[in-house]
């Protein structure tokens, strides 16, 4: 599968964002880039903490930046991890994505390539109040 120009840009920005990750505990530098429905892009990186539950993932970092700027509708997210392992979004990030865009396109990549899916596949039966 090939990525279109927008997806390639998102993935490049996610890879660039991973440079700013703070990952002294896991060693996994993760970056993300989220595309709003109106075409704005926000990036984020994981920020770890010695009290591991206080860590924030790259995906939530980018989403929270976008929400704080007034955006709540997203069309795609790209996630990059500087590793040979595959790292799809964690459950907490999937639920945060579902809060705003249950049909979100999700691209996740590592040093070896990428996968494209959607949030409904990654999180069937999304929690809603």
Buried (B, 14 or more C-beta within 10 A) or exposed (E): EEBEEBBBBBBEBBBBBBEBBEBEEEEBBBBBBBBBEEEEBBBBBBBBEEEEEEBBBBBBBBBBBBBEEEBEEBBBBBBBBBBEEEBEBEEEBBBBBBBBBEEBBBBBBBEEEBEBBBBBEBBEEBEEE
